[in-house]
């Protein structure tokens, strides 16, 4: 079976590169090509990548998300926050709450029950950083919009978990049998976030130790990979967010180590094949069959989540007197949604079990739509903001 998996990994890499090159003719980002490659080769179209093979490639996703989180966390340098203040924090809160409020109100207006609307509305807060990060890396985007975007998508994970924790508490309060679990429901997301941050900080300090003794690039690559793997594995073991843990590790590391930029560049040098495999596999997991099943609920969710993110990001930018490009273009760059949202659906299905199938179908369909259009929209916004040079576009 090992040879079979290696064969499929070879097909995945080659197909990803081919489709990445083909979409360039349409001036689309490489990541769109990778997702389309997976979608076309996957179990719902050509079936070259069978469902049982795709399900065995979870390790690729874990590794890729670990390195993506490691890259995102490196943006949290104290020098950056001294320069911009609390702008990214405020925008992360307003864009997340914008999506929650608009989706929740829209679903209630569409005749859905309040507990169901609150829970599904809370899932709308989550944003997936992976596709956006790939666009930024491919086109070497630089500027205030790019800086703020990287910070906001990193903070969004924490904000989404907190918002969902409160939503679950509220929804449970409207149903029978909540008993004494309300306090636990409120405190749980905060405890999970604090645990992830503490674990990440401890690993960051430990990360600096072997770097003192190993100076060669090859050895340091091994150390980087080891700590990304450890952060992901330990977070999963403790039941906390692996993304938050690895981001925290990276964020603390870049502020305590004397030359973090060298380490981050080294990490970037090995990630390309990992990212190609991750997005092709993600594309293969996109289930086309759920699209006809989502109905009005799905349409409300897909449309109002984007509107909420856009309005919320704009409001946050206005409140913090941010750069005009941030106020105008940040919202649409926050479209992608994947891992965290899908994970939250598992909890949501327990809170409102009578709506379990609808919640899963809506989130999976939204993931498909957002992941396909999100990278292209992010590129367009970064070009409009003047943060992608014409020759790179």
N, C-alpha and C positions, 0 to 999 in steps of 0.2 A: 504493500500500500504506500510505502514511503516514496517509491519511484513514481507512483501515480500523482501524488501531491506535488512532487518536484516537477513533473511534466506540466501540470496545470499552472504552477507558479511561473514556469517559462512562458507558457501561452499568455498568462496574465500580463507579464512584463512587456512582451512583444506587442500584444494588442493595445496595451495602454500607450506605448510610444507611438504606434501607428495612428491611433485615433487622436492623440495629442497633436500630432503633426497635421492631420486632416482638418481639424477644427480651426487651425491657424488661417486657412483659406477664408473662413467666415469671421476672422478676427475675434475668435472666442478664446478664453483662457484654456491652458492645457488641462486643468482639472475637469472642465466640462467634457473634454474628449475622453479622459480616464473613466468618468462616470458613465458616459454613453457606451464605451467599450464593454464595461461590466454589464450594463443593461441589455445590450444586444447579444452578448455571448452567454448571458446568465440563464437561469432555469425558467424564466418567464417568456423568453423569446426564442433564441436558437438552441438553447440547452447544451451548448458546448461545455459550459461550466455547470455541472449538475448541482442540485440543491444540497446533496449530502457532502459534496466537496466544499462548497461555499461555507457550510456550517462548521467545517473542520478548520477554517482559516481565521478563527477568532483571534488567534495569537498575533496575526499580522495587524489586526485592528488595535489590539492592546499596545503593541510596540509602537505603531505609528502615532497613536494618540498620546503616548508617553513622550515621544520626541516633539510633537506639536506643542504640548503643554510646557515642555522644557524651554522651547523657543519663545513662547508667549510670556512666560514668567520673567524672562530676562529683560523685559521692557520696564519692570518695576524698580528702576534705579532711584535712589533718594534724590539724586540731582534732577531727575525728570519731574518729580512731584514738587520739588522746591521751585521749579520753573513754572509749572502749570497749576499748582494748587490742587483743590478738590474737584476740579472740573470733570475728570473721567468718572469719579465716584458718583457725583450728582447725576450725570448723564446716564450711567449704568442703571441707576435707580429709576429715573423718569422713563427711560425707554422700556424697561421691563414692566413697570406699572402701567404704562400706556397700553401695552399689548394685553395685559391682564384685564384692565378695565373695559377696553373696547370689545374684546372677545366675550367677556362675561355679560355685559349689557346687551350685546348683539344677540347672543344665544337666548337670553331671557326674553328679549323682544320677539324672537322667532318662535316662542312658545315652549321652550325647554324648561325643565325643572331648575330651581335655583341651586340646589346642591351640585347637580351635574354641570351647570353653567360655570359655577365657581371653580370646580376642579379642573375642567377643560380649559377655562380661562387662565388658570395659574400655569398650566403646562406651556401656554403661549409665551411665557416670559423667557424660556430657555433659548439660547442661541448657540449654534455649533461653530467653533472657530476654525476648524480644519480647512474648509474650502477657501475661506477668506484669506487665511495665512498663505496658502499656496499661490493665490493671485498676487499678493503683496511680494512674495519672494520671486515669482516668475518675472514680474515687470519692474522689480527693484523700486517700488513706490516709496517715496519719502515726502514728509511734510507734516503739518499739524493734524490733518485729517487722518493720515496713516498712524501717527503716534497715538491719537485719541482712540482710534478704532481698535488697535492692539490692546490698549488698556481696558477699554469697555468690554470687549469679548472675554477678556480674562476675568473681570469682575462679575460678568453676567452670570457665570456658573453659581457663584455664591448668592447673588440676589435672587436667582430663580429658585434655589433650594429653600431660601427663607420664605419667599412668597408662596411657594407650594406648601410649606409646612403650615403657614397660617390658613391657607385655603382649605387644606384637609381638616384642620381643627374646626373651622367654620362649618364645613359641610357635614362633619360628624355631629356637630351641635344641632343640626337640623334633622338628624335621623335618630332612631332609637338606639339605646344601649351604649352610649358613650361613657357613662360612669365617670370614674376618676382618671380617664385617659387624656383628658383635654390638656392638662399641664404638660404631660409627657409629649403630646403632639406638638405643642408650642415650642418646647425646649429642644426637641430632638434635632431639628435642622441646625440650630445654633451649636449644639454639642458636636454634631458631625463636622461642621465647618471648623470649629476650634481644634478638634482632633486632627483633621487633615492639615491645618496650618502648623500645628505643633510638630506633627510627624515630619512634614516638609522641612521645617526649620532645623530639626535635629539631624536629618539626613544631609542638609546643606553643610552643616559644620563638619560632619564626618567626611563629606565629599572632598573638602579641602585637604584632608590629611594625606591620602595617598598621592595627591598631586605634588606634594613637596618632594617626594622621593622618586617619582617617575616623570621624566622630562621629555622623552621621545613621543612623537605624535601617535605612533601605533599603540604604545602603552596607555596613553591618555584617552584614546578612543575606547579602549577596553574599560577604563574606569568610568567614562561617561555612560557607556551602555549599561554597565553593571548597576550604577545608581539610578538610572531611569527605570530599569527592570525592577530593582528593589523597591523604589517608590510606588510603582504600579502594583506590585504584588502585595506589599504590606498594607497599602490602602484597601485593596480588595479583601484582604484577610480581616481587617478591622471594620469593614463595611462602610467605609467613607469614600468620598469622591477621589478617584485616582487622578483626575485632571487637576483638581485643587491642590492635592498633595504635591504633585510634580511641579506645578506652577509655583507653589510656595517654596519648594526646594530651590528652584532656579532663581526666584526673586531674592531670597536670602543670600544665595551664593554670589550673585553679581554685586551684592553690597558688602560682602565680607572678604572676598578674594581679591588679590591685588591686580590681576590681569584677566578679568572674566571674558573680555572680548575674544581673546585667543581661543579660549575653550569653546565659546559659542560658535565661532567659525569652524572649529574642528568638528563639532557636532553636526553642523549643516552639511559637511562634506560627505557624510555617509547616509543621509536621509532620503535622497532622491528615489532609489529603487524601493525603499520601504513605503514612501508616500504613493508611488505609482501603484503598487500592489494594493495598498489600503483603499484607494479611491476606485480601482477597478472592482475589488471585492464589494465595496459599498454600493456601487452601481448594480452589481449582480444581485444584491439583496433588495433592491427596489422592486416592489411587487405591483405590477401594473393592474392586477386583477381587483385591487381594492378600490380603484378610482370610481367605477360605476356605483359603488355601495355607499358613498359618503353623503349624498343628498344635500339638503339645505344646510345642515349642521356643518358639513365639510366646507361648503362655499363660504359661510359666515366666518369660520375659523381661519381659512386660508387668506381671505381678503382683509379681515379686520385685524389680524395679527400684524400684517405688514403695515397697515395704516396706523396701528397703535405704536409700533416701533418707530415709525417715521415721525409722528406727532410728538411722541415722548422724547425722542432724541433732540428734536428741534426745540421743544420747551426747555429741556435741560441746558442746551446751548445758549438759549436766550437768557435764562436765569443766571448763568455763569459768565455771560458776555464773551462767549467763545468766538473763535475765528469764524468768519462768514461761511467758509467751506464746510466747517463742522456742522453748523446749523442747517445748511442746505442739503448736504450729501451724506451725512453719517447714517441717518435712518435707514435708507435703502441698502446699505452695506451689511445690515444686521439680519438680512432675510434668512440665511441658511439655518436649518434646525435638524438635529439628528440624535446622537447618542444619549445625551442627558434627557431629552424629551421622551424618547422611547423608554428609557429607564423609569421615568416618572409615571408612565402609563400603567406600569405593573402595580404601583401603589394605588393609583387612581381607580383601577378596576376593583380593588378591594373595598374602597370607600363607597363607590356607587356601582355595585356588581351588576345591577340590572342594565347598566349602560356600558358594560365592559367591551362588548364587540364594537359598538359605535366609536368609543374612545380610541381603541386600537386602530380601527380602519381610518379614522380621520387623521390621526397623527402620522400613520404610515404614508397615507396619500399626500399629506402636507409635506412630509420629508422628501418624497419623490419630487414634488413640484419645486420646493425651495432649493433642493440640492442641484437641480438642473438649471434653474434660472439665476440662482443666487450669485455664482461666480461671475457671470456675464454682467449682471447689474453692478456688482462690486467694482469690476474693471471700468465700466462706463463712468461711475461716480468718481473714481480716482483720476480718470482722464479729465473729466470735466473740472475737477478741482485743481488740475495742473500738477498732480503729484506722480503721474506716470509720463515720462518723457516720450515724445512722438516717436523717436527711433526705437524705443523699447516696446511700444504698443504694436 
